C-alpha cells in the first residue's frame, strides 16, 4: 500500500532554522539553493544525485515554490549577492593596506 503525501508539507519555514527562509522539510536545504542549482543547469534528477538524501518530489516541490514565488526567492538571492560583494570589497580593501 502506498502512502499519499500532502505536497504542502514538503516545504516549510521555521524562524529558528535557516533564517525562516523556505526550505525542504526535514533538511536545511533552502528553496534558494534549489533555484541556484536549477539556474546552473542541473536537472531535478541531477540535484537528487548531488545531495543523495533528498528525493525527486522534494526537489520538484522546492522548484515549484520558487516558480510560484520568484520575486521572494530572487529577493533573497539579490540580498545574498550584495552581501557577498560587500564582504569581497571589504576584504580586497584590507589587503591593499
BADOSE-349296 format. One record per residue (C-alpha): residue in three letters; z, x, y. Coordinates in steps of 0.05 Angstrom, whole numbers, plus 5000, padded with zeros to 4 digits. Example, Ala and Ser with C-alpha at 12.3 -4.5 7.8 and 13.67 -1.06 7.14 Angstrom:
// residues 2
+------+------+------+------+
| type |    w |    u |    v |
+------+------+------+------+
|  ALA | 5156 | 5246 | 4910 |
|  SER | 5143 | 5273 | 4979 |
+------+------+------+------+
//
This chain:
// residues 97
+------+------+------+------+
| type |    w |    u |    v |
+------+------+------+------+
|  UNK | 5000 | 5000 | 5000 |
|  UNK | 4981 | 5028 | 5068 |
|  UNK | 5026 | 5026 | 5129 |
|  UNK | 4999 | 4997 | 5193 |
|  UNK | 5015 | 5040 | 5254 |
|  UNK | 5023 | 5009 | 5322 |
|  UNK | 4979 | 5055 | 5365 |
|  UNK | 5023 | 5040 | 5424 |
|  UNK | 5077 | 5083 | 5392 |
|  UNK | 5034 | 5146 | 5387 |
|  UNK | 5041 | 5167 | 5460 |
|  UNK | 5109 | 5169 | 5492 |
|  UNK | 5145 | 5192 | 5555 |
|  UNK | 5217 | 5215 | 5558 |
|  UNK | 5250 | 5243 | 5621 |
|  UNK | 5285 | 5299 | 5583 |
|  UNK | 5222 | 5324 | 5547 |
|  UNK | 5160 | 5355 | 5579 |
|  UNK | 5179 | 5331 | 5648 |
|  UNK | 5167 | 5258 | 5629 |
|  UNK | 5092 | 5272 | 5620 |
|  UNK | 5057 | 5231 | 5567 |
|  UNK | 5057 | 5267 | 5500 |
|  UNK | 5044 | 5256 | 5427 |
|  UNK | 5106 | 5223 | 5397 |
|  UNK | 5149 | 5270 | 5356 |
|  UNK | 5119 | 5332 | 5388 |
|  UNK | 5118 | 5369 | 5453 |
|  UNK | 5042 | 5366 | 5456 |
|  UNK | 5022 | 5334 | 5521 |
|  UNK | 4962 | 5290 | 5535 |
|  UNK | 4944 | 5343 | 5586 |
|  UNK | 4938 | 5395 | 5531 |
|  UNK | 4893 | 5349 | 5490 |
|  UNK | 4849 | 5336 | 5551 |
|  UNK | 4841 | 5410 | 5566 |
|  UNK | 4822 | 5426 | 5494 |
|  UNK | 4772 | 5369 | 5494 |
|  UNK | 4742 | 5393 | 5560 |
|  UNK | 4736 | 5462 | 5530 |
|  UNK | 4691 | 5432 | 5477 |
|  UNK | 4737 | 5424 | 5418 |
|  UNK | 4726 | 5362 | 5376 |
|  UNK | 4786 | 5320 | 5354 |
|  UNK | 4778 | 5348 | 5284 |
|  UNK | 4780 | 5419 | 5311 |
|  UNK | 4842 | 5403 | 5352 |
|  UNK | 4877 | 5378 | 5289 |
|  UNK | 4858 | 5442 | 5253 |
|  UNK | 4882 | 5484 | 5312 |
|  UNK | 4951 | 5453 | 5312 |
|  UNK | 4958 | 5438 | 5238 |
|  UNK | 5016 | 5389 | 5244 |
|  UNK | 4984 | 5332 | 5282 |
|  UNK | 4934 | 5282 | 5255 |
|  UNK | 4869 | 5254 | 5279 |
|  UNK | 4899 | 5188 | 5300 |
|  UNK | 4948 | 5224 | 5346 |
|  UNK | 4892 | 5265 | 5378 |
|  UNK | 4849 | 5203 | 5389 |
|  UNK | 4909 | 5166 | 5419 |
|  UNK | 4921 | 5224 | 5467 |
|  UNK | 4848 | 5226 | 5487 |
|  UNK | 4845 | 5150 | 5495 |
|  UNK | 4906 | 5155 | 5540 |
|  UNK | 4871 | 5209 | 5581 |
|  UNK | 4808 | 5168 | 5589 |
|  UNK | 4847 | 5106 | 5607 |
|  UNK | 4890 | 5145 | 5657 |
|  UNK | 4843 | 5200 | 5680 |
|  UNK | 4868 | 5202 | 5752 |
|  UNK | 4941 | 5211 | 5729 |
|  UNK | 4925 | 5267 | 5680 |
|  UNK | 4876 | 5302 | 5727 |
|  UNK | 4932 | 5300 | 5779 |
|  UNK | 4978 | 5337 | 5731 |
|  UNK | 4924 | 5388 | 5716 |
|  UNK | 4910 | 5399 | 5790 |
|  UNK | 4984 | 5409 | 5805 |
|  UNK | 4989 | 5460 | 5748 |
|  UNK | 4927 | 5496 | 5772 |
|  UNK | 4953 | 5500 | 5843 |
|  UNK | 5020 | 5527 | 5819 |
|  UNK | 4984 | 5579 | 5776 |
|  UNK | 4941 | 5601 | 5835 |
|  UNK | 5003 | 5606 | 5880 |
|  UNK | 5040 | 5648 | 5829 |
|  UNK | 4979 | 5692 | 5817 |
|  UNK | 4971 | 5705 | 5892 |
|  UNK | 5045 | 5720 | 5898 |
|  UNK | 5041 | 5770 | 5841 |
|  UNK | 4979 | 5804 | 5869 |
|  UNK | 5012 | 5810 | 5938 |
|  UNK | 5074 | 5840 | 5907 |
|  UNK | 5032 | 5893 | 5871 |
|  UNK | 4998 | 5915 | 5935 |
|  UNK | 5063 | 5936 | 5970 |
+------+------+------+------+
//
